[in-house]
Amino acid sequence: MENLEIKKTLQNPISDLISDEIFELLHHRGLINERAVRDYQIRKKFKSLRAQKFRTGDAIDALREEYPYLQFDTIRKIVHNPPKSLAN
């Protein structure tokens, strides 16, 4: 493996899936799909809010506060439609 000098400025939003070092390496090489990571985080937060007994609409509204550039229907589609599988 190459000896890369990567600054520790990135926050690993998918630390439950991959290590910080792997995330930084993939990000440095342009192999991280930022939209897919964002959607993963939204689905994870939505599940957490629902587990706290938030109603669906209230959970989506709470997510809109964190992602104000997304419409209600966009977040609804993200949380209710699973990501398409790459192995078809």
Contacts in CASP RR format, 6 or more apart in sequence:
PFRMAT RR
TARGET T0000
AUTHOR 0000-0000-0000
METHOD contacts of the structure
MODEL  1
MENLEIKKTLQNPISDLISDEIFELLHHRGLINERAVRDYQIRKKFKSLR
AQKFRTGDAIDALREEYPYLQFDTIRKIVHNPPKSLAN
4 25 0 8 1.000
4 28 0 8 1.000
6 24 0 8 1.000
6 25 0 8 1.000
6 28 0 8 1.000
8 24 0 8 1.000
10 23 0 8 1.000
10 24 0 8 1.000
10 27 0 8 1.000
12 18 0 8 1.000
12 19 0 8 1.000
12 20 0 8 1.000
12 23 0 8 1.000
12 24 0 8 1.000
13 37 0 8 1.000
13 40 0 8 1.000
13 41 0 8 1.000
14 23 0 8 1.000
14 37 0 8 1.000
14 40 0 8 1.000
14 41 0 8 1.000
15 23 0 8 1.000
18 26 0 8 1.000
23 32 0 8 1.000
26 32 0 8 1.000
36 83 0 8 1.000
38 67 0 8 1.000
39 78 0 8 1.000
39 83 0 8 1.000
40 83 0 8 1.000
42 63 0 8 1.000
42 67 0 8 1.000
42 75 0 8 1.000
42 78 0 8 1.000
42 79 0 8 1.000
43 78 0 8 1.000
43 79 0 8 1.000
45 63 0 8 1.000
45 66 0 8 1.000
46 59 0 8 1.000
46 60 0 8 1.000
46 63 0 8 1.000
46 75 0 8 1.000
46 79 0 8 1.000
49 58 0 8 1.000
49 59 0 8 1.000
49 62 0 8 1.000
49 63 0 8 1.000
50 56 0 8 1.000
50 59 0 8 1.000
54 62 0 8 1.000
59 79 0 8 1.000
60 72 0 8 1.000
60 75 0 8 1.000
60 76 0 8 1.000
60 79 0 8 1.000
61 72 0 8 1.000
63 70 0 8 1.000
63 75 0 8 1.000
63 79 0 8 1.000
64 70 0 8 1.000
64 72 0 8 1.000
64 75 0 8 1.000
67 75 0 8 1.000
70 78 0 8 1.000
END
